[in-house]
Amino acid sequence: MPAKSRTYRPEKVRAALAGQIDALNEAVRLLCARPDAGELLDRPTRLGEWRVRELIAHLAVQIDWVPAHVEDPPEGRPPLDLLRWVERVGTVAPLLDEQARARAADPAGGFGGGPAAVAAAFQEAVAGLAAVLAGTDYQDPARRFEIRLGSMLLTDMWVTRLVETVVHADDLADALGAADFPHDKQAVAAVTRLLADAFADRAPGGAVELRVPPYAVVQAVEGPRHTRGTPPNVVETDPLTWIRLATGRVGWADAVAAATVSASGERSDLGAYLPVLA
């Protein structure tokens, strides 16, 4: 288990987020240009009552939150690292749901309008974040950003935006029946590592080795610690499957049955520890 949150290189995180929002912007543009765009925006998602329209509106909320608040003054909130963000962000889910629904129902803001208005509003959100990512005023690694849950390093806040944009881009691909989404590779790498670290933080120990090649390896779960040779309990999966497991998009038993996870050893059933971010 990591003793503290992993350190992420600011320039790599900014580049990954820029690539990921560009891919999302193109996906939304292509969706909204289709003749059946209106029907697609009303299509259900795997996120409860959200349609594709609410999902895109939620993504816009997450994308333009930093540009809207990056100049907010400090408010004396306690420091918040990434592992504690993963642990606590679910507590604000009802508020995020309310914001997504409100934006999706507002024609004046674009997301409650026709497909062309949705595409234009989303492009505006992406452009605002891209400008902040490129701005020299926001590249100080010690700069902090205030959120409801605490005071974060701005670089860590960028990592949370990677989580939002990678996880929900996958939700969008699922809703549209797409085989995959053209994620930025470094974005997927960062999200995979954070969620693997969060798993190790939630289930401390050394009895199980979780492998998510090529991005992450962690040891977790109480029991005899492995130190040499082949570990007795090994779980291995690919990055997107791990992200889906860690966020509750896929259940443990279903992933094992589909052979997208391999698990060996008597302690290798991770179902009781998942999801780590819900």
C-alpha positions as CSV (number, residue, x, y, z in Angstrom):
1,M,0.0,0.0,0.0
2,P,1.4,3.4,-0.8
3,A,2.0,5.5,2.3
4,K,0.6,8.6,0.6
5,S,-0.8,9.6,-2.7
6,R,1.4,9.0,-5.7
7,T,3.0,12.1,-7.2
8,Y,2.0,13.0,-10.8
9,R,4.2,15.0,-13.1
10,P,2.3,18.3,-13.8
11,E,3.3,18.6,-17.5
12,K,2.3,15.0,-18.3
13,V,-1.0,15.3,-16.5
14,R,-1.8,18.5,-18.4
15,A,-0.9,17.0,-21.7
16,A,-3.0,13.9,-20.9
17,L,-6.0,15.9,-20.0
18,A,-5.7,18.1,-23.1
19,G,-5.6,15.0,-25.2
20,Q,-8.6,13.4,-23.4
21,I,-10.9,16.5,-23.7
22,D,-9.9,16.8,-27.4
23,A,-11.1,13.2,-27.9
24,L,-14.3,13.9,-26.0
25,N,-15.0,17.1,-28.0
26,E,-14.6,15.2,-31.3
27,A,-16.8,12.4,-30.1
28,V,-19.6,14.8,-29.1
29,R,-19.2,16.7,-32.3
30,L,-19.6,13.6,-34.4
31,L,-22.5,12.4,-32.3
32,C,-24.3,15.7,-32.7
33,A,-23.7,15.8,-36.5
34,R,-25.5,12.5,-37.1
35,P,-29.0,12.5,-38.6
36,D,-30.2,10.5,-35.6
37,A,-28.5,12.8,-33.1
38,G,-31.7,13.7,-31.3
39,E,-32.5,10.1,-30.7
40,L,-29.0,9.4,-29.5
41,L,-29.1,12.2,-27.0
42,D,-32.2,10.6,-25.5
43,R,-30.6,7.2,-25.4
44,P,-30.3,5.7,-21.8
45,T,-26.9,5.1,-20.2
46,R,-25.7,2.7,-17.6
47,L,-25.9,5.5,-15.0
48,G,-29.4,5.1,-13.7
49,E,-31.8,7.7,-15.1
50,W,-29.2,9.7,-17.0
51,R,-29.6,9.8,-20.8
52,V,-26.7,10.6,-23.0
53,R,-27.8,14.3,-22.8
54,E,-27.3,14.3,-19.0
55,L,-24.0,12.4,-19.3
56,I,-22.7,15.1,-21.7
57,A,-24.0,17.8,-19.5
58,H,-22.2,16.3,-16.5
59,L,-19.0,16.0,-18.4
60,A,-19.3,19.7,-19.2
61,V,-19.8,20.5,-15.6
62,Q,-16.6,18.6,-14.7
63,I,-14.6,20.1,-17.6
64,D,-15.5,23.7,-16.9
65,W,-15.4,23.6,-13.1
66,V,-11.6,24.5,-13.0
67,P,-11.8,27.4,-15.4
68,A,-14.8,28.8,-13.5
69,H,-13.1,28.6,-10.1
70,V,-9.3,28.6,-10.6
71,E,-9.0,32.2,-9.4
72,D,-11.2,31.6,-6.3
73,P,-9.3,32.7,-3.1
74,P,-8.3,30.1,-0.5
75,E,-11.0,29.4,2.1
76,G,-9.0,27.6,4.7
77,R,-10.2,24.1,3.9
78,P,-8.1,21.2,5.1
79,P,-5.6,19.7,2.6
80,L,-7.0,16.9,0.5
81,D,-4.9,14.3,-1.4
82,L,-6.0,12.1,-4.2
83,L,-6.7,9.0,-2.1
84,R,-9.0,10.9,0.2
85,W,-10.7,12.4,-2.8
86,V,-11.5,8.9,-4.2
87,E,-12.7,8.0,-0.7
88,R,-15.0,11.0,-0.3
89,V,-16.1,12.2,-3.7
90,G,-19.2,9.9,-3.6
91,T,-20.6,12.2,-0.8
92,V,-21.2,14.9,-3.3
93,A,-22.8,12.6,-5.9
94,P,-26.4,14.0,-5.3
95,L,-25.2,17.5,-5.9
96,L,-23.4,16.5,-9.1
97,D,-26.5,14.7,-10.3
98,E,-28.6,17.8,-9.6
99,Q,-26.1,20.0,-11.6
100,A,-26.1,17.6,-14.6
101,R,-29.9,17.5,-14.7
102,A,-30.2,21.2,-14.4
103,R,-27.8,21.9,-17.2
104,A,-29.3,19.2,-19.4
105,A,-32.7,20.8,-19.0
106,D,-31.6,24.4,-19.8
107,P,-32.0,25.3,-23.4
108,A,-30.3,28.7,-22.8
109,G,-27.1,27.0,-21.8
110,G,-27.1,24.8,-24.9
111,F,-27.4,21.3,-23.3
112,G,-31.2,21.4,-23.2
113,G,-31.4,22.4,-26.9
114,G,-30.9,20.6,-30.2
115,P,-27.8,18.7,-31.2
116,A,-26.0,21.7,-32.7
117,A,-26.5,23.6,-29.5
118,V,-25.2,20.7,-27.4
119,A,-22.1,20.4,-29.6
120,A,-21.4,24.1,-29.4
121,A,-21.9,24.3,-25.6
122,F,-19.6,21.3,-25.1
123,Q,-16.9,22.8,-27.4
124,E,-17.1,26.0,-25.3
125,A,-16.5,24.1,-22.1
126,V,-13.5,22.2,-23.6
127,A,-12.0,25.5,-25.0
128,G,-12.2,27.1,-21.5
129,L,-10.3,24.2,-19.9
130,A,-7.8,24.0,-22.7
131,A,-7.0,27.7,-22.2
132,V,-6.3,27.1,-18.5
133,L,-4.2,24.0,-19.2
134,A,-2.0,26.1,-21.5
135,G,-1.8,29.1,-19.3
136,T,1.6,29.8,-17.8
137,D,-0.1,31.3,-14.7
138,Y,-1.4,27.9,-13.8
139,Q,1.7,25.8,-14.1
140,D,3.2,26.3,-10.6
141,P,3.3,22.8,-9.0
142,A,2.6,24.3,-5.6
143,R,-0.6,26.1,-6.7
144,R,-3.7,24.9,-4.9
145,F,-7.4,24.6,-5.9
146,E,-10.4,24.8,-3.5
147,I,-13.2,22.2,-3.8
148,R,-16.0,21.4,-1.3
149,L,-14.1,18.4,0.1
150,G,-10.8,20.3,0.8
151,S,-7.8,22.1,-0.7
152,M,-6.0,20.2,-3.4
153,L,-2.9,20.8,-5.4
154,L,-3.9,22.0,-8.8
155,T,-2.0,19.1,-10.4
156,D,-4.1,16.7,-8.3
157,M,-7.2,18.5,-9.4
158,W,-6.2,17.8,-13.0
159,V,-5.9,14.1,-12.1
160,T,-9.5,14.1,-10.8
161,R,-10.6,15.6,-14.2
162,L,-8.8,12.7,-15.9
163,V,-10.8,10.3,-13.8
164,E,-14.1,12.1,-14.8
165,T,-13.2,12.3,-18.5
166,V,-11.9,8.7,-18.8
167,V,-14.6,7.0,-16.8
168,H,-17.4,9.0,-18.5
169,A,-16.0,8.7,-22.0
170,D,-16.2,4.9,-21.4
171,D,-19.9,5.4,-20.3
172,L,-20.5,7.4,-23.5
173,A,-19.0,4.7,-25.7
174,D,-21.1,2.1,-23.9
175,A,-24.3,4.1,-24.3
176,L,-23.7,4.5,-28.0
177,G,-22.8,0.9,-28.6
178,A,-19.2,1.8,-29.7
179,A,-16.6,-0.8,-29.5
180,D,-14.1,1.5,-27.8
181,F,-13.2,5.2,-27.2
182,P,-10.0,6.8,-28.4
183,H,-8.7,7.6,-24.9
184,D,-5.4,9.4,-24.4
185,K,-3.1,6.6,-23.3
186,Q,-1.5,8.7,-20.5
187,A,-4.9,9.6,-19.3
188,V,-5.8,5.9,-18.9
189,A,-2.5,5.3,-17.3
190,A,-3.0,7.9,-14.6
191,V,-6.6,6.8,-13.8
192,T,-5.5,3.2,-13.7
193,R,-2.7,4.0,-11.2
194,L,-4.9,6.1,-9.0
195,L,-7.6,3.5,-8.7
196,A,-5.1,0.8,-8.1
197,D,-3.5,2.9,-5.3
198,A,-7.0,3.6,-3.9
199,F,-7.7,-0.2,-3.8
200,A,-4.5,-0.8,-1.9
201,D,-5.4,2.0,0.5
202,R,-8.8,0.6,1.1
203,A,-7.6,-3.0,1.5
204,P,-4.2,-2.7,3.1
205,G,-1.9,-5.7,3.2
206,G,0.4,-7.8,1.1
207,A,-1.5,-11.1,0.4
208,V,-2.7,-10.2,-3.1
209,E,-0.8,-8.8,-6.0
210,L,-3.0,-6.8,-8.4
211,R,-1.5,-6.4,-11.8
212,V,-2.9,-4.0,-14.4
213,P,-0.3,-4.1,-17.2
214,P,1.4,-2.0,-18.4
215,Y,0.5,0.7,-15.9
216,A,0.1,-0.6,-12.3
217,V,1.1,-3.2,-9.8
218,V,0.1,-3.0,-6.1
219,Q,0.0,-5.4,-3.2
220,A,-3.1,-5.4,-1.0
221,V,-5.5,-7.4,1.3
222,E,-4.6,-8.7,4.8
223,G,-2.7,-12.0,5.0
224,P,0.8,-13.3,4.5
225,R,3.0,-10.8,2.7
226,H,4.7,-12.0,-0.5
227,T,8.4,-11.1,-0.7
228,R,9.9,-13.5,-3.3
229,G,9.0,-15.7,-6.3
230,T,5.6,-16.1,-7.7
231,P,2.9,-14.5,-5.5
232,P,0.3,-17.1,-4.1
233,N,-2.6,-14.7,-4.9
234,V,-2.5,-12.8,-8.2
235,V,-5.2,-10.8,-9.9
236,E,-4.5,-9.5,-13.4
237,T,-6.7,-7.5,-15.8
238,D,-6.5,-4.8,-18.5
239,P,-6.7,-1.1,-17.7
240,L,-10.3,-0.4,-18.9
241,T,-11.6,-3.5,-17.1
242,W,-9.9,-2.4,-13.9
243,I,-11.3,1.1,-14.2
244,R,-14.8,-0.4,-14.8
245,L,-14.4,-2.7,-11.8
246,A,-13.0,0.1,-9.5
247,T,-16.0,2.4,-10.4
248,G,-18.7,-0.2,-10.3
249,R,-19.4,-0.3,-14.0
250,V,-18.7,-4.1,-14.0
251,G,-19.2,-6.5,-11.2
252,W,-16.4,-8.8,-10.0
253,A,-18.2,-12.1,-10.7
254,D,-19.2,-10.9,-14.2
255,A,-15.7,-9.9,-15.1
256,V,-14.3,-13.3,-13.9
257,A,-17.0,-15.1,-15.8
258,A,-16.2,-13.1,-19.0
259,A,-12.5,-13.9,-18.5
260,T,-11.5,-10.3,-18.5
261,V,-10.0,-10.9,-15.1
262,S,-7.7,-13.7,-14.1
263,A,-7.6,-14.5,-10.4
264,S,-5.6,-17.3,-8.7
265,G,-5.2,-18.1,-5.0
266,E,-7.6,-18.4,-2.1
267,R,-7.5,-14.7,-1.3
268,S,-7.8,-13.4,-4.9
269,D,-11.6,-12.7,-4.8
270,L,-11.7,-8.9,-4.7
271,G,-15.5,-8.6,-4.9
272,A,-15.8,-7.5,-1.2
273,Y,-13.4,-4.5,-1.8
274,L,-15.0,-3.1,-5.0
275,P,-15.9,-0.6,-6.1
276,V,-13.4,1.8,-4.7
277,L,-15.0,4.9,-6.3
278,A,-18.8,4.9,-6.6
